Amino acid sequence: MKAVVFAKYGPPDVVTLTDVPRPEPRRREVLIRIHATTVTTADWRARSLHMPAGFGLLGRLVFGIFGPRKPVLGTELAGVIEAVGPGVTRFKPGDQVFAFTGGRYGCHAEYRTMPEDGLLAKKPPNLALDEAASLSFGATNALSFLRKAGIKPSDQVLILGASGNVGTAAVQLAKHFGAEVTAVCSTPNLDLVRSLGADHVIDYTREDFAQQHNRYDIILDTTGTTTLARCEQSLKQNGRLVAIQGSLSQMLGLQRAPRRTGKKVIAGVATVTPADIDLIAHLAERGTLRPVIDRRYPLEAAAQAHAYVDTGRKRGSVVLSVVPDRDVQAKAA
Ligand SMILES: NC(=O)c1ccc[n+]([C@@H]2O[C@H](COP(=O)([O-])OP(=O)(O)OC[C@H]3O[C@@H](n4cnc5c(N)ncnc54)[C@H](OP(=O)(O)O)[C@@H]3O)[C@@H](O)[C@H]2O)c1
């Protein structure tokens, strides 16, 4: 089968399309014919080893000390079940599904196997396959971090990087949890975040939220531009700064506010369960969660897709179309 592989860390052109053996489904596994996948910031980090401040060595430990341990990137997919292994009961050949492989990667290919009880669900019928492929990376991460922050109805939530992959999902999920959402982005993205349900918007090229007098229960930072010291005055009593792109000092709990304020930093990695994937599918089917697709590229143009993701300016998701179709080709133009 065709797959996009990389053998050394580096710029976008280290990824190339090549032939690799097609996997076979083992017991309680399904084989998925991938129709669409995405290039995310997780792929950018694994490919380039560009890590948040203080994490250089950890990057090599996670992704491979002398070179990439997982040659095929891609953390999410949508496609059609091609075959099932012995003992599979939840899916049958022909089912349309979407899945999240996260740190196991392996989606930039024509086929991938998944355990039937893994992070896998039937595709919401109202979504196209490329939309379903764009559902899980942003939504699983946003869901996990909003839960870690203990989001509850009527919370005031500020989202930095609201137009990105995690940000667009976070705006919609925070609204789903009943919060009042302020989305921070640049001028061209204001209409997008309003269309996702943001109650208020701040254009960071014109205004600094930290200089305003509003107070928030949760400040969710997907951009790595905020420290607790910088936003402490913008947090209410017991407010949380959720540092999704956390620095080492945030991860180690070194950024602290006076104990009596109850303010704290939440950082770390997302945790995702099969129930989260089912919830995401349900919310997408209801129209509560809408994937945002910025650009589409054919699988063979993976290096160009990586180059665009590297800009740090994408809106939502960048799709790789594995099974070309006329619509996909037209939109990529
Ligand atoms: N801890 C974890 O487990 C975890 C999980 C997932 C992701 N992450 C990290 O979270 C970060 C975000 O991921 P992502 O996939 O959502 O990124 P993304 O899709 O690449 O985000 C791009 C968006 O960021 C916005 N942006 C850039 N600088 C900004 C600023 N100064 N203020 C406000 N918005 C800004 C851009 O909007 P404008 O063009 O409008 O500026 C763009 O729309 C990445 O660093 C990723 O590594 C961590």
The ligand as a Tripos MOL2 file, in Angstrom:
@<TRIPOS>MOLECULE
LIG
   48    52     1     0     0
SMALL
NO_CHARGES

@<TRIPOS>ATOM
      1 N1         -0.6680   19.0750   25.6420 N.am      1 LIG1
      2 C1         -1.2210   18.3320   24.7140 C.2       1 LIG1
      3 O1         -1.5650   17.1550   24.9310 O.2       1 LIG1
      4 C2         -1.5070   18.9550   23.3690 C.ar      1 LIG1
      5 C3         -2.4550   18.3770   22.5360 C.ar      1 LIG1
      6 C4         -2.7450   18.9880   21.3200 C.ar      1 LIG1
      7 C5         -2.0600   20.1150   20.9270 C.ar      1 LIG1
      8 N2         -1.1080   20.6350   21.7480 N.ar      1 LIG1
      9 C6         -0.4000   21.8590   21.3470 C.3       1 LIG1
     10 O2         -1.3460   22.8990   21.2890 O.3       1 LIG1
     11 C7         -0.9350   23.8400   20.3250 C.3       1 LIG1
     12 C8         -2.1100   24.2200   19.4310 C.3       1 LIG1
     13 O3         -2.4370   23.1100   18.6280 O.3       1 LIG1
     14 P1         -3.4200   23.2830   17.3890 P.3       1 LIG1
     15 O4         -3.3640   22.0040   16.6570 O.co2     1 LIG1
     16 O5         -4.7130   23.8180   17.8110 O.co2     1 LIG1
     17 O6         -2.6330   24.4240   16.5800 O.3       1 LIG1
     18 P2         -3.0000   25.0930   15.1900 P.3       1 LIG1
     19 O7         -4.2220   24.4920   14.6080 O.co2     1 LIG1
     20 O8         -1.7760   25.1200   14.3430 O.co2     1 LIG1
     21 O9         -3.3000   26.5940   15.6460 O.3       1 LIG1
     22 C9         -3.1550   27.5780   14.6910 C.3       1 LIG1
     23 C10        -3.9120   28.7940   15.1690 C.3       1 LIG1
     24 O10        -3.1820   29.4450   16.2280 O.3       1 LIG1
     25 C11        -3.5080   30.8080   16.1420 C.3       1 LIG1
     26 N3         -2.5010   31.6490   16.7780 N.ar      1 LIG1
     27 C12        -1.1750   31.6630   16.5250 C.ar      1 LIG1
     28 N4         -0.5930   32.5700   17.3410 N.ar      1 LIG1
     29 C13        -1.5800   33.1280   18.0850 C.ar      1 LIG1
     30 C14        -1.6320   34.1300   19.1170 C.ar      1 LIG1
     31 N5         -0.5220   34.7570   19.5020 N.pl3     1 LIG1
     32 N6         -2.8370   34.4220   19.6960 N.ar      1 LIG1
     33 C15        -3.9580   33.8020   19.2960 C.ar      1 LIG1
     34 N7         -3.9790   32.8700   18.3150 N.ar      1 LIG1
     35 C16        -2.8010   32.5410   17.7260 C.ar      1 LIG1
     36 C17        -3.5930   31.0720   14.6530 C.3       1 LIG1
     37 O11        -4.5600   32.0670   14.4790 O.3       1 LIG1
     38 P3         -4.1710   33.4810   13.8660 P.3       1 LIG1
     39 O12        -3.6800   33.2210   12.4750 O.co2     1 LIG1
     40 O13        -5.4800   34.2000   13.9480 O.co2     1 LIG1
     41 O14        -3.1090   34.0330   14.7590 O.co2     1 LIG1
     42 C18        -4.0760   29.7510   14.0510 C.3       1 LIG1
     43 O15        -5.4470   29.7850   13.6680 O.3       1 LIG1
     44 C19         0.2580   23.2250   19.5980 C.3       1 LIG1
     45 O16         1.4400   23.8000   20.1060 O.3       1 LIG1
     46 C20         0.2130   21.7570   19.9690 C.3       1 LIG1
     47 O17         1.4960   21.1840   20.0030 O.3       1 LIG1
     48 C21        -0.8260   20.0940   22.9570 C.ar      1 LIG1
@<TRIPOS>BOND
     1     1     2 1
     2     2     3 2
     3     2     4 1
     4     4     5 ar
     5     4    48 ar
     6     5     6 ar
     7     6     7 ar
     8     7     8 ar
     9     8     9 1
    10     8    48 ar
    11     9    10 1
    12     9    46 1
    13    10    11 1
    14    11    12 1
    15    11    44 1
    16    12    13 1
    17    13    14 1
    18    14    15 2
    19    14    16 1
    20    14    17 1
    21    17    18 1
    22    18    19 2
    23    18    20 1
    24    18    21 1
    25    21    22 1
    26    22    23 1
    27    23    24 1
    28    23    42 1
    29    24    25 1
    30    25    26 1
    31    25    36 1
    32    26    27 ar
    33    26    35 ar
    34    27    28 ar
    35    28    29 ar
    36    29    30 ar
    37    29    35 ar
    38    30    31 1
    39    30    32 ar
    40    32    33 ar
    41    33    34 ar
    42    34    35 ar
    43    36    37 1
    44    36    42 1
    45    37    38 1
    46    38    39 2
    47    38    40 1
    48    38    41 1
    49    42    43 1
    50    44    45 1
    51    44    46 1
    52    46    47 1
@<TRIPOS>SUBSTRUCTURE
     1 LIG1         1 GROUP 0 **** ****
